[in-house]
């Protein structure tokens, strides 16, 4: 990739969300190939991958921890610093919802907690998700005066497209 800027150079660490894990582990999901390609590329680039205890709790509603490839991930417990970031984020989004300036789905408390974890963890620059709502929540929060530096990696975008490669079928 000599001299080619893919946009992935800025990725320092990635927080994985539940939607990513579901697509990674559910082989019949249409986004499973994307999830596997994202995981392979990030591991090849030696990007630290973080798995929140919040995501583990969501996963364990229908699955078990031993199903997940945790040896490739750093478990990130939700702590007091994360809670102190999540509170104001949630408060702003709830106030917007009460005024009718945001939709009902905009205040997804677990997603807000994940965003707070990413913001409070210096080594995390991005969240890998299939949920387009993260982008709108970040935009709403920045519009309300919050400083949010976390960026989104979109699981809906195939890795070949992200890297600017042609994705020829393997025969």
Number of C-alpha atoms within 10 A of each C-alpha: 6 4 5 8 11 13 9 14 9 11 18 17 20 24 29 21 25 21 18 25 21 17 21 22 15 13 13 10 13 11 21 19 18 21 30 18 17 23 20 13 15 18 14 9 13 11 18 17 25 22 21 23 15 19 21 20 14 15 19 13 8 7 13 11 11 8 10 16 11 13 7 13 17 13 16 18 14 15 11 9 13 19 16 14 18 22 14 15 24 21 12 17 24 19 13 19 16 12 9 10 12 17 11 13 10 20 21 15 16 15 21 23 22 24 27 24 26 27 22 18 16 11 17 22 19 22 24 23 22 20 18 13 15 22 15 13 21 22 14 19 19 14 10 13 10 14 11 14 14 22 20 19 23 21 22 15 14 17 21 14 11 14 15 12 10 8 10 7 5 4 3
